[in-house]
Amino acid sequence: MVDPGSVCFWVDGSALALPFGPTPVSKGSECRLVTRCNLLGKIAGDPGKLKSVRDGDEIRVETA
């Protein structure tokens, strides 16, 4: 489980994971990822804005 707004690297999928709320494998309102990940940081601002991102949309990830 991770906090909403965590920036994670999915080791099994070689991809970033940006959880912002419950996932299909969550129990209740927790942010549970389907596999292990490495925690890289935290999103600045409201991670709930990611709800509007759709498959195929481009987003930019920058360091502060």
N, C-alpha and C positions, 0 to 999 in steps of 0.2 A: 504494500500500500504506500502511496505517496500523497503529499498535499496537493490540492488543486493549484495549478500554476507552476508546478515543478517542471524543469527541463531535464529530460531523461534521454539516455542513449540505450536503445534496445539492442542488447548484445546479440540475441538470436536473429534479429532481422536487419542489423546494420542500418538503423534508422533512428531519427529523433522521435520521441514521444512527448507530446505536450498535453497532458491530462488536465481537464478543467472541470470535471464532475464525474458522476458515476459512469462506469463502463459496463458492457454486457456481463462481465464476471464479478461485478461489485456486489457486495451485500449491503443493502441500504444506501446511504449517501456517500459511502467511501469511494476514493479513487483507487481502484485496484487494477493493476496492469496484468495482462495474461501471462507474461513471462518476466524473468528477472531483468533489471535494468541498472545502469549506473546513473546516479544523480549528478547532474552537471551544474545546476543552478536553479534560478527562480525567475519567472516572468515578471517584468516590471509592469504594474498596472493591473487591470481586471482580466483574469484569465477567462472569464465567462464570455468575453467577446469572441472567443474561438468557436462558440456555438454556431456562428454564422458562416464559418468556413465550410465549403462543400468539396467533395471529391474532385480533384483536378485543379482547384484554386491554387494560385501561387501565394506563398507568404514569405516574408523575409525574417530571418533570425539574426540579430546583431548582438554583439557584446557591448556592455556599457563601459 
